[in-house]
Amino acid sequence: MAAEEHHDDHGNTVSAWFLTVTWIVAWTVAAVAIILGGSLTTWTGIALGASVLFSIIAGVMKKAGLGRKEARPVPPTREEWEAARKLAASK
């Protein structure tokens, strides 16, 4: 499996927002626990484990239809962009 296939863009979807919010919560909880005197290695491990778990859940959500429905838009090449710009300027 190519890296592009594995790390593709979730887009503005339920699975993407779930992953974003849960990662923020997991690492914020870990940071607060560390600041309040918790073990750095313990809380880093907990946050890392939670991040992996949430990634798996987001992947399942994506496979269940809560991810991107169509392929990610591809930006135009430089030549296509210049041609479109020239065409727009001539109108």
C-alpha positions in Angstrom: 0.0 0.0 0.0 1.4 3.4 -1.0 1.8 6.1 1.5 -0.7 8.3 -0.4 -3.4 5.6 -0.1 -2.8 5.1 3.7 -2.5 8.8 4.6 -5.2 10.2 2.3 -7.2 13.3 3.1 -10.4 12.7 5.2 -11.8 16.0 4.1 -14.4 18.0 6.1 -16.2 15.0 7.2 -17.6 13.4 10.4 -14.6 11.0 10.7 -12.1 13.9 10.2 -13.7 16.0 12.9 -14.0 13.0 15.2 -10.2 12.4 14.8 -9.3 16.1 15.2 -11.4 16.6 18.4 -10.4 13.4 20.1 -6.7 14.0 19.5 -7.0 17.5 20.9 -8.8 16.1 24.0 -6.4 13.2 24.5 -3.2 15.3 24.3 -4.8 18.2 26.3 -5.7 15.7 29.1 -2.2 14.3 29.0 -0.6 17.7 29.1 -2.7 18.8 32.1 -1.9 15.6 33.9 1.8 16.1 33.3 1.7 19.7 34.5 -0.2 18.7 37.6 2.6 16.3 38.5 1.8 13.1 36.6 4.5 11.0 35.0 5.7 12.2 31.7 6.2 8.7 30.2 2.9 7.4 31.6 0.8 10.2 30.3 2.6 10.3 27.0 2.0 6.6 26.6 -1.7 7.0 27.5 -2.1 9.8 25.0 -0.3 7.9 22.3 -2.4 4.8 22.9 -5.6 6.9 22.8 -4.4 8.5 19.5 -3.9 5.2 17.9 -7.3 3.9 19.1 -9.0 7.0 17.8 -7.3 6.7 14.5 -8.6 3.2 14.1 -12.1 4.3 15.0 -11.9 7.2 12.5 -10.8 4.7 9.8 -13.7 2.4 10.6 -16.0 5.5 10.5 -14.6 6.4 7.1 -15.1 2.8 5.8 -18.7 3.0 7.1 -19.4 6.0 4.9 -18.7 8.9 7.2 -15.5 10.0 5.3 -14.9 11.6 1.9 -17.4 10.4 -0.8 -15.4 11.5 -3.8 -11.8 11.7 -4.7 -9.7 14.5 -3.4 -9.6 17.5 -5.9 -6.4 17.7 -7.7 -5.0 21.2 -8.3 -4.2 22.2 -11.9 -0.8 21.9 -13.3 1.2 25.1 -13.9 0.4 24.9 -17.6 -3.3 24.4 -17.0 -3.4 27.3 -14.5 -1.5 29.6 -16.9 -3.8 28.7 -19.8 -6.9 29.4 -17.7 -5.5 32.7 -16.5 -4.7 33.7 -20.1 -8.2 32.7 -21.2 -9.8 34.7 -18.3 -7.6 37.8 -19.1 -8.7 37.7 -22.8 -12.4 37.9 -21.9 
